Amino acid sequence: MAIEKSDTSTTASTSISARLQTQVPSTYLNLPSQWISSYNSFVKANAAQVSQIESGLRSLTYIIPGRFHDAPLASESLQTFLSLLTAYNTHLLPSPSPPSPAARYQHFCKLASPLYARCAALLRTIQYTQLLCEMFAKRAGEKVRWRVVVVLEIVKALLRLLMGRASGNRTLVETGVGDERQDRRVDDDRGALSVEAAEAETGDWKMPRTGMRLPQLPLPSGVSGENITDFLGKRVISADEIKSENRLVRRITSAQGQIAEIMWVLRPVMYALALQRYQTNKRDWRPWAIGLAMEVASRQFAKKDVKESVVGGMRALSGVEKEELSRRGWGMAWWGMRGAFYENITREYIRGFAGKLKGKPLLDLVGVIVEDYDYLWDEYYFSTATL
């Protein structure tokens, strides 16, 4: 009898533990997916409000530096979190309609090659988190910091080379940090324009047989402020908008074009290695000269390749390629904020400018912010990185 009772109690305890192991953990495991599903639904239903919240939180990162202890780390942590969150939210929302030619090309590459899509996602994640990683590494010492910087640059270079290969040896169209916010703003602007168009539709002329509506022509110039040329110019379709996605960026077939692209990809790696080699002397011009020389040589090779390989030269390039070349050109301006040029020349002007603003109403706040960012430019490599 006692044995039967003990067996019964053992069976009961076993069943209870089995229920705890099967039911309770599964409930808790389902909670994250439920929360994520609820969050996804909230973002899709309140896209405008989410964008406003992101913008409000991001504005804090511009004024946090210098406000309290470890402010740069706190500011960059918030900036990194918001950037990753914005990228995730943008992934949930529908793409702008119609998408830009650059967005169409990126979408085409990701659909054509899963490797390209994975590399692009990993590259974007590294770009968002690289400065934060450098800040944490710096706490372990300069040697650890430069090892982390070099490793990150090597990984990014490998990812870019894989993306170029996966795209069919095309010019690598860099997706800069913050493109998601720009796409969201473009989509909001287009939405506002569509609302205005819908409100103005009452003045359109409706065709009696088909029911189609024709837009109302503008009044004579001077009455409505818009002439016929401006009215028709807004409805012109560019060549890039009707091109197929695979023709928006040409393939690089010449040796000098491929050399230009490889040099552009490897430039950050060589520059970081040179800085690591001469880290004891921040005023040494050799790292700065090596990095700038590689970027200038890459740009010259690319221009020569376009001139010899493309009929019509630069004018015959698509808008996507022209935009990428222009972005790379403007990126060279950051060499004034890097390495020996910054240590020997730029920093004195920046600190002098910030000093002149001290003691002046309102402008004093601007001077303090400039000084705080001067600390980031002086202490961290990735604060002025463009790739």
N, C-alpha and C positions, 0 to 999 in steps of 0.2 A: 504493500500500500504506500509506504514511504517512497519506494522507488518510483511508483507511478506518479506521485505528487512531484518528486524532483524532476522527472521527465517532462511533466506538464509545465512546470515553471521554466525549465530550460527551453522548451519549445516556444513558450510565450515571450521570454526575453529575446530569443533568436528572431522571432517574427517582428518584435518591436524594433530591434536594431536593424533588421533588414529594411523595415519601413523608413527608419531614419536615414539609412544609407541610400535608399532608392528615391524617396520622395523629397526630403528636405534639400539635399544637394541639387537635385534637378530644378527645384523651385528657385533656388538662389542663382543657379547657372543661367536660368531663363531671364532673370531680371536685367542683366546688361543688354541682352538683345531687345527686350521690351523697351528699355530706356532709349536705346539707339533708334528704335523704330519710332518712338514718340518724338524724339528730337528731330528725326528726318521729316516727319509730318509737319512739325512746327515750322521748320525752316522753309519748306515748300509753300506753306500757307501764309507765311509772314516774311517774305523775302525782303521787302523794303525796310521793315522794322529791324531785321537782323543786320542789314547793311548799316543802318544808323547806329546801332549798338556797337558794331565793330569799329566804325569810324570814331565814335566817342572814346572807346577804350584805347584805340591806337593814338589818339591825340595826347594821351597821358604819357606815352613813351617819349614824346618830344620835350617834355618839361621835367621828367623825373631825374635825369642825370644831375648829380650834385645835391639833391634834396636831402638824402640821408645816407647812412653807412651802407656800403656795397650797392650804391645806386646803379652803376653801370650793369652789374650782374642782374639786379632786379628788373631794370628797364629792358635789357635784352631778353630775359626770360619771358617777360610779358609780350614783347614783340615777336619772339619765336612762336609762342603759343597762339597768338592772334593770326600769324601768317599761316600756320598749319591749319587752324580752324577755318580761315577764309578759303584756303584751298579745298578743304573738305566740303564746306558749304557750297562753293561754286560747282563742285562735282555733282551735288544734289540737284542744283537748279538747271533748267533747260538752257541750252546754249543760245546766245543772241541770234535773232532772226532778222535779216540774213546774217550769217557769220562773216567775219572779215576774211580776206584771202589768206592771211597768215594763219588764222584759226582753222580754215579749211585744209590748209597744207599739213598742219600739225595733226589734225584728225585723220587725214589720209595716211600719214606715216604710221600712226599708232594702229590703225586698222590693218594696214598692209604687213606690219611686222610687230608681233608681240614683244620681241626683244627690244625694239625701239621704245615701245610704251613703258616697259619695265625700267629701262635705263633712264628715260625722261623723268619718270616718277621719283626714282632714287636720286637723280641729280638735283631735282627741285627740292627734295627733302634735305639734302646735304647743304644746299645753298641757304635754306632757311635756318639751319642749326649750326653752321660752321663757326660763326662768331661766338656763340654760346659755348661751343666745345673748346674754342681757344681760351675763353675766359676761365673755364674750369681747369684746363691744362696749365695755364699760367700760374695757378696756385701751387702746382707741384714743382715749379722751377722753369727757367728759360729753356733748358735742354728738352724737357718733356714738351713744353709748348711748341717748339720748333719741329719736333718729331711729329706731333699731331698735325701741324700745319702742312708739312710736306706730305704726310700720308693722305690727308684729305685732298690735296691738289693732285696727287698721283691717281687717286680713285676717280676724281672728276675728269681727269684727262682720259683715262681708260674708258669711262662711260661715254664721253664725247666721241672718241674714236669708234666705239661700237655703234653709236647712233649714226655716225657718218657712213659706216659700212652697211648698216641695216637699211639706210635710206637710198642706197644705190650710188654711193660716192657723190652725193649732192652737197652743196654748201650747207653747213650746219646753221640752221636758223635758231639762234639762242632764245630760249624763253626766259626772259629776265624776271627777277623777283618782283612781284606786284602785278603781273599781267592779269591775274584773276580779278583784282580790284578794278583794273582798267576795263576788262570785258563786262564786269557788272555795271560800271558807270555807263558804258556804251549802250548796254541793254536797257538801263533805266531811261536814258535819253531817248532811245528809239520808242520806248513805251510811252513817254510823255508826248512825243511827236505824233504817235498813232492816236492818242486820246484827243489831241488838238485837231487832228485830221477828222476824227469822228465827229467832233463837235462842229467842225466847219462843213460837214457833209450836207447840212441842210441847204447850203447855197449851191450845191452841185445840181447839174441838169440831169434828170432821169429820162432815159430813152423810152418812149412809150411802148415799143414792141418787145424789146428784149429785157427791159427793166434795168439795164446797166446804167451806171452813173458816170458822167464825165465831169472832171474837176472844172470849177469856175475859173475862167481866164482872169488874170489880174487886170485891174483898172489901168488906164494910161499912167505913165510915169509922172510922179508928182502928186497923184491922188492917193494911191495905196502905198507908195514907197517901193514898189517892186515892178520891174519891167519884164517884158516877155523873155528876154535873154536869161535873166536870173531865174524866172519861173521854169524854163525848159532845162536850164543847167542843173537844177536839182534832181532832174529825172534822167540824166544821162547815165548809162551803164558803162563802167570802165572795162578795159580789156581783161583785167585780172578777174573780174566778176564772172566772165563767161568762159574763162580758160578752165580746162580740167585740172584737178589738183596736182597731178604728176607733172604738169608743165609750168607750174608756178615757180619752181626752182630747178635750174638746169643741172645736169650731171657734169661733174668735173672729169674731163678726159685727158687733159694735158698734164705733163709732169710738173710744170711750174705751178699750176693751179693746186695740185695735190700737196706740193711742198708748202705752198702758202697756207693751206688749211692745217697741215700738221704743225707748222711753226706756230700758228695762232693757238692751237690746242695745247701745245707743250710750253708756251711762253710762261704761264703761271708756275709750272713745275720748276723750270730753270731759275726763275726769279726767286722762288721760295728756297731752293737749294743754295743759291748765292747768298741770300740773307742769312740762312743758317750758318753758312761758312764764315761770314764776316759779322756775326751777331754781336761781337764785343765792341765794334766800332760802327755806330749807327750813321755816322757822317761819311762813311766810305762810299765813293761814287760808283764803284765797280758793279755791285748788284743792280743799281738803278740803270746804269748804262747797258748792261746785258739785257735786262727786261725790255727797255725801250727800243734797243736795236733790233731785237727779235720781232717786236710788234710792228715797227716801221718796215722791216724787210718783208714780213708777211703781207702787209698792206700793199707794198710795191709789187710783189709777185702776183697778188690777186688782181691788181689793176692791169698789169701786163697780160695776164691770162685772159681777162675779159676783152681787152683790146684786140688780141690775136685770135681768140676762139669764137667770139660772138660778133655776128654781122651787125654793124651799127654801134658796136661798143657799149658804153654805159647807158646810152639812151635806149637800147633795145632790151635791157634787163627788165624783168617784171617788177612790180611795185614791192613785192615781198623781198626780193634780192636787194633792191635799192634801199629799202628800210633797214635791212640787216647791215649793209655796208655803212650806212649813215650812223647806225647805232655803234658800230665798232669805231668809227671815226671820232664820234663824240666821247667814247670811252677813253680815248687817249688823253683827254683833258685831266683824268684822274692821276696821271703821272706827276702833276704838280703837287699832289698831296701824298706822294709816296717816297719812302726811302730817303736818300741823301738830299734830294731836292727839297723835300719838306723840312728836314732837319736844318739845312743850311740857309734856306731862302724863305719858303712859304710860312713857316711857323712864326717868324718874327713879325711878318705883316699881319697875320691873324691875331696874335696877341696884342700888337699895337692897336689894331682896330677895336678889339674888345676893351682895351684899356681906355680908349677915348670915349666909349659909351658909358663908362662908370660915372655915377653921380648925376646922371641926367634922367629926368622922369620918363618912364616907360622904356626908353632906350637902354636903361641899365639892365632890365630883364633880358633883353636881347644879348647884351654883352656877356651876361652870366651864362646863358645857354651856349654861346659860341665858345666860351672858355671850357665848359663842360664837354663839348664835343671835340675840342682840341685835345683833351685827354684821351679820348677814344682813338683819334687819328694818330696820336703819338705812340700809344701803347699797344695797339692791336693791329695785326696784319690784315685781317679780313674786313676791317671797318672801311677800307678803300678798295676792296677787291671788286672787280667788275665781271668776273667769270666764275 
